[in-house]
Amino acid sequence: MQIRKTLTAALLSLSITLSLFASPEKELYARTASAGQGMNIYNSGISSTLIGLNTLYQYINTYFLYDIDLEKVNESLTSGLLSALDDPYSEYIAKDQAEDFEEDIDGTYVGIGTYLTKYKLDARDFSDPNTYMVQIMSPFPGSPAAKAGIRSRDLISHIDKESTTDMTATEASKKIRGKEGESVVLTIHRGSAVFDVTIVREKITRPSVDSTIVEGTDIGYITITDFNQATYTLVTAELDKLKEKGMKHLILDLRNNGGGTVDTAVLVADVFLEGGKDIVTVKYKEGSKRQDTTSQSSPAGTKYLDIDIAILTNGGTASASEILTAALKDNKKAITIGTKTFGKGVMQDVFKWNDGFVKFTSASYLTPNKNDINKVGIEPDIEIKEPEYSDKETVAFYDFLKDSIAKEDAFTKEHPELTQENLELFAKENEASGVPSLLLKQLIRNSYMNKMEYEDRPKIDMDNDAVLNAAINYFKTK
């Protein structure tokens, strides 16, 4: 099988989040809690299966030599039912994953506000603390961690006096999180200094939005990484900042945004549209007693009607991102630049079940022009193809990654400034690896970024991002 890897896939190991919800979480709970009232399983065609299953359970419970874990049985039965639907977007989120899933929906959690990273456990070198301690990639601006003086590249050796040596980054993150108002003690290694920092946990809004002004222009840039319940507020706040800086045009980067809550995407679309414009039409199963609905833009509220918009898309632009893209594209409010979107035109209901969540596909949707994009996607107005690499180049890239961290650290120490000249130099020094120059430049650029304070990191890469440059040139020549 021939392997084709795009630049983004190779660099970011993209894992598209395919969840797309039909309503805000609390409304879903209320609606689905009442949706099943009056249903009769004996008329559903599954009654004999359920009766037979109960008989089987009673038999096994009587004669099985050991105790039965009923919680595990319930989880397995529920998971089996959802798996049997043979639908990639329907699943049971079990108890041990429910908290993370809920945080993804809300966009908030209780913690200290940092991005963490760590080497794989089998790659630890106990002569190098960078490989066996947890590293702070960056504190969120204004977070408890930032207020406590935590910096990018700080190393954490202990969390509440427990060593992080055998923890993964995920395990360390979960240990740092906790109840609001309670404190956590981190043992920090910064150069030769070792000290404890006590940080009080707060409710944290996970960043899903970032922005900047393209230097020397009146073009604003906003990237949205996903759509959670905090995204709308974050987007409007960034728009206000950009307007104050003189923005007249906007680049909206939805590349590799795998989706999120539908209502949030609708709210974001609304701020750019005049009142009465169709945003999305939701269609339900015939006989489900649910009415098809069309969401329209509001006649009032926060509006940014005088801004020209270019949306950047690729194969990772999915679900809620496609709703926003189609809403602005079909209403002639934005052009799209990049490659065709993923093509997820279905939605899921989500509700609590036992100590987890049930998620299943319950509706499809149409764009304002009544297009069904499921498994089709949205074609860009201006196509800028992402680089593709041969099997040989792909293998070379992953071989290079095996020991690239030492090379990157050595290079950035010798050449501490993030400049295009240094990116070019790194690529030239490693051209014998067989890795394409663009991949090498992106790799070392990411290494520089990880060493910088969050607020100092450049938001865009005008030298190496062809899609972004196409959008900038579109506005400059318009």
N, C-alpha and C positions, 0 to 999 in steps of 0.2 A: 504493500500500500504506500503510495507516494505521500510524503509529508509536505505540507505547505504551511508555513508559519508567517504571519504578518509581524511587522515590527512591534505592534502593541502586544500581541499575544506572547511574543518571545520575551519582551521586557517585563511585562506585568503579570504573566501567567494568569490571564484574565479568567475569572470564574463569574459568569453572568448570573446575577440574582434574578430569578424568574418569578418571584412572587408579585402578584398584582391584586389589590383588594378592591372590593366593590364599594365600600363605604367606610367611614371612620370606624375605628375598632369598637367603641362603645355602642354605636348605633347597630353594628352588626350583631353584637351580643343580644340586644333587645329584640331585633327582628328575628334572628334564628331561634331564640328561645321560645317565641310564640309560633314559629312557622310549622312546627311539628304537632301542634295541638290538634286533636281530633283525628290524627292519622291512625289507621287500623292496619296493623301488620298482617292480619289474616286476609286482607284483600290486596296485599302487596306482592304476592308471588314468592315471598321468602319465608313464609310462616313455617312450612315443613322443614326447611333447613334449620331454622332457629330451634324448633322443637327437637329435631334430631340432635342438634349440637348440645342442647341441655341434657338429653338422655345420655349422650356420650360422656359429658362431663360428670354426671352423677355416677356412671359406671366406673370411670377412672378414679374419681374421688374415693370411691368405696374400696377399690382393690390396689391402687397405686401404692407402692411400698413407702414412699416418702411424702413429706408435706408438699402441698401445692401453693405456689406463690401467686395468689389471685391478682395482685397488681400487675405482675408480669403477663399473666394470661390475658387480662383486659387490654394491656398495651399491644400485645401480639395480635389479638383479634381485631382491634381497631386498625392497626397498621395493615393487617392483611386485607381488610375491606377496602381501604383506600388504595392499596397497591393493585388490587384486582380490577380497579377502574381502568387500568392501562392508560393513564393520562399523566404526562410528565409534570403537570402542575398541581396534581392532587396528592396529598400526603398527610400523614399524622406526625405532628411535632411532639415528641415524647417529653416527659417531665424533665429529663436532664438537659433538654435543649430549649425548653419553653421560655426561660428567663432571657436568654440571648435573642430569641425570636421576638419577644415582646419589646425589647429594647430597640431592635431594628425597626419595628413599626413606629414606636414613639419618637425615636431619634434622641432619646435621653436615657441616662443611667446615673447611678450614684457612685461617685469615685473621686479621683483627683484631677482627671483631664490630661491624659498623656497618650502618645503613641509609643508602644513598646516593640522591641525586636530582640531576637536572640538567635545564635547559631543553632543548628540542629544538635541534639544531644550527642549523636555519634561523631560530631565534628569538634568536640571540645578538646582544647589543648591547654592543660593546666599550668603551662608556663605563660599563658596569655590570658589575662582576665577578660579581655574582650570576647573570648569564645565561650566562657562558662558563666558569666554574669549576664543579667538582663540589662539591655541598653535602652536609654530614653532616646527615641528618635526626635521627639519634640513635645513640649508642653503646649496645650491649647492656649491661645491668647486669653488672658484674664482668668484662667482656671486656678484652682487652689494650688496646683503644682507650680504654675508660673509665679503666683504670689509668694510661694515659699522659696523661690530662687532656684528651682530645678531647671537645669539647662539641657539642651541637646547634647548627646554623647556622654552624659552622666551614666555611670554604671551602678546597678543595684545588686549588692551582694546578699542582703537579707531583707525580708519583709516581716515586720513584727518578730524579729530575731530568728526567723526561719530562713535557712540558706536557700538561695535561688539556684544553686548549682545543678540540681536535678529537676528543676522546673522548666517547662516550655514557656514561651512568651504568653500563650493563652492561659496557662495555669497561673502564671504570675499576675496577669491582668485580673483574673477572677479573684485572686487573694487580695489584691489592692482594693477592689470594689467592696462595698458593704452598705451599712445603714447610714442615712443622712445624719450628720452631726457627730458621728463617731470618728475617731482618729486612727491613722495608720502610721507606723514608724518605718521609714526606709533608711537603710544603711547605704550611704552614697560614697562611691569612689570617684574622685575627680582629680586626675593626675596622681600625685603622691599623697593627696589629702583624703582622709577617711572620716566621715562624720554621720551622725544620725539626724534625720529631719522628720519632725512630727507634722503631719498634714491632716486637717479635718476634712472629711469627705463631704461633698456637696452634690446636688443634682446637676449633672453636666449635660449640655446640649452637644451632641456629637456633630462636628462640622461636616456639612454636606454641600456647602456653598463657599466659593472663594471668588475674588474679583480683583481687577486692576484696570488701569488705563494704559492703552498701548502708547508707549513713550513717543512724544512729539505729535500726537494726533488727538482727535476728539472721539476716538473709538474706545468704548468700554468693552470689557471682557468679563464674563461670568461663567464659571464652570459649576455644574451641579452633578454630584457623584451618585446620588440616589434621591428618591422622593419619600421622605418620612414626614411625620406630623409637624416637625419643626421647620421644614424646608421653605414653606411659603413665607414665614416671618423672616427667615434669613435672606431670602431672595429680595424681598422688598427693602430690607435694610441696606443691602449692597447696592441696589438700584438708586436709593437716595444718596448714598455716598458718591456714586459715579456721576449722578446728575449735578451734584455740588461741584464736581471737578470739571464740568463742562461737556459731559458725554452727549453726543448727538446720534451716534450709531452704536449698536450693541452686537457683539459676538457672543452667542449663547452656546457653550460647549457641552454637548450631551453625549460625546463619545464615551463608550464603555459604561454608560449609565444604564444599569440593568432594570430599573423601574422602581416600584414602591406603591404607595397609596394613590389610587385614582383621583380621589377628591383633591389631593394636594396638587397634582398635575393640572386639574381643572382650575383651581384657584390661581396658579401661576399663569396659565393661559389667559385668564380673565383680566389680568392687569394690563395686557397689551391689546385688548380687543374692545371695540365700541359695543355698546349695549345691544342685546338681541342677536348676537352671532352664535351659530351652532358651534359647540366645542366637541361633543362626542355623543353618539347615540348608543345606548346599551340595550341589547336584545336578549330576552330570557327564553327559556324552554317553553314551547307551547304546552299548555295545560298545567304549568307551574303556578298559575294564579298571580304571577308577578307581571306588572305592566312594563312594557318597553318604555324607556325614558330618553329624552334628549336634554342634555345640559346646555344652557345658553349663557352667554356672558351677561353680567349685570349692567344696568344702566348707570350705576354710580359706584363710588368706592375709590380705592387707590388705583389710579390709571397712569400708564406711560404710553400714550397714544402717538406721541410725536417722535418716536425712536424707530429708526430703520433697524431691522434685525437680520442677522445671518446665523443660522443654526448649523453647527458642526456635527455630523453623524458618521457612524460606521456600523459594522456588524454587531457591535456590542450595545448599540442604542436600542433598547427593548421596552416593551409594555408601556408603563406610564410615560416614559420618555417619548415613545411614538405617539401617544395621545397628544402631548404638548406639541410635538413637531408637526403632526397633521393639522392640529387646530390652527396653528399660525400659518402654515403653508397653504392650506385650503382656503383660508380667509384672506390670502394675499398680503399677510402682515410680515412674512419672513420668506427668505430664500434658504435653501438647504445646500450645504457644501460638504463633500466627502464621499462616502460610499453608502450603499443601500443598508437600511436598518435591518434589525433582526427578524421582525415579522411575528410578533406575538399579539394577536388580536382577540384574546380571551381574558376573562377576569375570574377571580376566585372569591368565594365566601370564606371567611375565617371566623371561627368561634371557639370558645373554650370547651374542652371536653376532658373530663376527669382533671388531671393536673397538667394537661398539655393543650394542644390546639389541633383542630381539624381544619384542613384547607382543601377545598375542592372547586373545580371549575364549574361555574354556575351561569355564565353569560358570555356573549361575544359582543364586540362593539364595531361600529362603523365610524369612519371619519366624517367631517362636515360635508364632504362631497359624496358621502354614502359608499365609500370604498371599504371593502373587507380586506385588511392587510395581513390576516393570519397566514403564516407560512409564505407570505409574499414580500412584506416589507415596504418601505417607502423609498423610491428612487430619488437621488439627489438632483437638484437643479443644475449644479455644477459638480461634475464627478472629478475627484482627485483620488486616484487609487493609492492605497497603502502599499509599501514595498512588499514583495514576495521573495522568498528565499528558497534556494534549492535544498535538497536533502543534505548534501555535503556541507552547505553553509549552516544549516540548522544544527547538525551534529557538532560542527566546530564551535558554535556558540555555546552549547551546553557543556562541551568539554572545557571550554575556556572558563565557564562559571565555577567549575570545581575548585579552582585555586585562584579565582580572580580577586578575592577580598584583599589578600596580601599585596597583590600588584596595585590595586586601587589605593590602598592605604599608603604604600610607599610613594606612589606617584603624587598623591595630593599633599603629602608632607613636603616633597621636593618642589611642587608647584602649587602653592596654597590658594591661588586665586582662580575662581570660576570664570574663565574667559574662553571665547571660541578658539583662540590660538592654542590654549592648553588642551582643549578637547581634540583638536586636530593633531596635536603632538602625541597624545595618548594613542589615538587611532593609528598613527604612522609607526609608533614604536611597537605596536602589536599586530601589524598587518600580516606578519608571517603566520599568525594563528589561523588564518583562513576565515575569520569572522568579518562580515561586511563592515566597512568604515562607519556607516550610520549607526549600527548597533553598538559598536565600541564607544562612539561619542555619547550615545544615550546612556550607556552603562556608567561611564565615568562621571557624566553630568549628575546622575542620580546619587553617586557617591559623594560628590561635592555638596549636593542638596542636603543629604543626611547629616552632614557635619555643621550645617548652618542653623542659626536660630530661626524659628518658624517665620517670624515677621520679616526676616532678611531674605528669605528664599524668593527667587524670581518665579512669578506665576505662569509665565509663558516662555516659550523657546522660539524666538523669531528666526534663529539661524537654521534650525533643523526641522521645523514643523511645516511641511508643505501645505497642509490643509488650512492651518491658521493663516499662513501668508496669503493664500488665495482669498480668504475672507477680508483680510486687511487691504489687499489690492482692489478687491471688488468695491469697497467703500471709497478708496482713494480715487478711483476712476469713474465712480458713479456721477 
